[in-house]
Amino acid sequence: MINLLRSEWIKLRTVTMNWVLAIIAVAFPLVVTLLTAFFSGDDAGFKTRDLVSVLTGTTVVAALLCGVIAAASITSEFGFGTIRPTFAATPKRVKVIVAKGVVVVLATSLLATLVVLIGWLAGSNIASSRGATIDLTDVPTAVPAMVGVVVLTALMSLAGYGFGLITRSTPVAVSILIVWPLIAEGLVGALLSVVTGNDNIGVWMPFQAGIRLVLVESIGDGGPSRIVSGGYFGVVALALVALGSWAVNRRDA
Amino acid sequence: MISVSDLTKRFGSKIAVDHLGFEVRPGVVTGFLGPNGSGKSTTMRCMLGLDRPEAGVALFDGTPYHDLKRPLHEVGALLDAGYVHPGRSARNHLRWLATSNGIARSRIDEVLEMVGLTSVAGSRLRSYSLGMRQRLGLAGVLLGDPHTIILDEPANGLDPEGIRWIRDVLTHLARQGRTVLVSSHQLSEMALMAEDLVVIGQGRLIEQSTVDSFVDRYADHWVRVQSPTAETLVASLTTAGGEVTTVAANTLDIRGLDCVAVGEMAAQQQMVLHELSAQTGSLEDAFLKATAGAQEYTSTGLAAQ
């Protein structure tokens, strides 16, 4: 399994597009957070909560990009046909699927960890130097939200990987990954609210539940807690990967 | 040794491989022939577990491919030279392949040297020609120094030097005692390279034999006579049951009689012969005759007009 993990890591890091997406995923939240810290740090009302909110809010985009990396890690194998030499080199397909999933989730989680650490450390220093009072203990939900960024990124990668396994097509997998959380869940949630009369049902949409992992504001909307919503999204992401693995294992390569 | 038995693969209602069985022995190159769409590539994919067959099994020295622990050490396969990521370099392509089977990095440089790609090993594969990709594919096959080699159309895209090179490589590998199965449409190449043949049509086995016996069985045989007085021999040859065709001035092709019979007739008539030779059709002729009626796609137009 170690050889397989190393092999999948070589594959992941030897594709330029993965580096481009990773750089965007890291740069976007950092640039927005650090610019905000710099330009708003001297505002009297700029607090720790604002800094953490900007950081965790922008990392949702980064998490989506990590989902794209994860989806493309498998769809590109089908697209270029490299899945055939891959399965010829390792006939037990589930091993390949597990190894690739582990590598891509670990890699994207590491990226998210870097973003959070650099964003917080640099952002708080910049804001402090501009006169703001930044103290992590001011906001009890700050640390859980920042840890949530890493967990959300891992789960978003897992979900993207699952879509990739199921669809085998980069455009289709990436479209689903973007349309589902950004459009489909809003429409379905609104429809279910009308049908059930429960205005709060949208929080049970899988990606909406996942995004609750990074909320800084106290979750007082009657929805599930951070851990429950994260666990729920995790189960959905794992189910997608399980379904995809079953399909890949059953179909012709 | 490769043993394929009762292999069956369907795509919807179409049977691509139909209860196919054959054996490939070590020490010789075995050609895998069949018309387009006859199921050669599907058979190879099924043998490697890439396509899921409805029935049947392929064994490599008695073991199904799926059960091989480190397959690249046992079986080297090249199904399509295009199965590469165009953004990777040749060296990185071989690195992930080698690493997955615990093959040392030094072996990558060795196989790159063997196939002549050392100088371009760092270039991205999108810049590679088809011939270069074929060489890279063969490097991948050789990575684990396997004793069984399966290649699907390895000469595609190669220039004459490359075709000769791959022929020499495969012949050399077979002489080392390895089992080599090669599909190809280049029948003249196959005639030079292969000793054994597996011929299929519409997914079914048509013939498994040596090249010589295949040609002997399916190709046309005739006697060629060249003589300044060839025309005087026609009547007696026809009377003796020969089918005579005048192919050029003073040159006859005779079917239905052998060299001995024709020579004796010529001697009786005290004829001067410039040529008396047994002629045999090519592997291509034999292949076309053997697979007549088993073609998936046939043309009726341009060539005949």
Contacts between the chains, C-beta under 8 A, distances in Angstrom:
chain1	res1	chain2	res2	distance
A	3	B	99	5.7
A	3	B	100	5.9
A	3	B	101	7.0
A	3	B	102	5.0
A	4	B	100	5.8
A	6	B	99	5.0
A	7	B	96	4.7
A	7	B	97	7.6
A	7	B	99	4.2
A	7	B	100	3.9
A	8	B	96	7.7
A	10	B	92	6.5
A	10	B	95	5.3
A	10	B	96	4.2
A	10	B	99	6.0
A	11	B	85	7.9
A	11	B	96	4.9
A	14	B	85	7.8
A	14	B	87	7.7
A	14	B	88	5.0
A	14	B	89	7.5
A	14	B	92	4.3
A	14	B	95	7.9
A	14	B	96	7.4
A	15	B	85	6.3
A	15	B	87	5.4
A	15	B	88	6.9
A	16	B	87	5.4
A	17	B	87	7.1
A	76	B	85	6.7
A	80	B	83	7.0
A	80	B	84	6.7
A	80	B	85	5.1
A	80	B	86	7.0
A	81	B	80	6.3
A	81	B	82	6.2
A	81	B	83	3.8
A	81	B	84	7.9
A	82	B	83	5.5
A	82	B	84	6.5
A	82	B	85	5.7
A	84	B	45	7.7
A	84	B	50	5.5
A	84	B	79	6.2
A	84	B	80	7.3
A	84	B	83	5.3
A	85	B	83	5.4
A	85	B	97	6.4
A	85	B	140	6.8
A	86	B	100	7.6
A	87	B	49	7.2
A	87	B	50	5.9
A	88	B	48	5.2
A	88	B	49	7.9
A	88	B	50	6.5
A	88	B	71	6.6
A	88	B	77	5.6
A	88	B	79	7.8
A	89	B	71	6.3
A	89	B	72	5.6
A	89	B	97	5.8
A	89	B	100	4.6
A	89	B	101	5.8
A	90	B	71	7.6
A	90	B	100	5.6
A	90	B	101	7.9
A	91	B	48	7.7
A	91	B	49	5.1
A	91	B	65	5.8
A	91	B	66	4.6
A	91	B	67	7.9
A	91	B	68	6.7
A	91	B	71	6.1
A	92	B	66	7.3
A	250	B	52	7.2
A	251	B	52	7.4
A	252	B	45	7.3
A	252	B	50	6.7
A	252	B	51	4.3
A	252	B	52	5.9
A	253	B	45	7.7
A	253	B	50	4.3
A	253	B	51	7.2
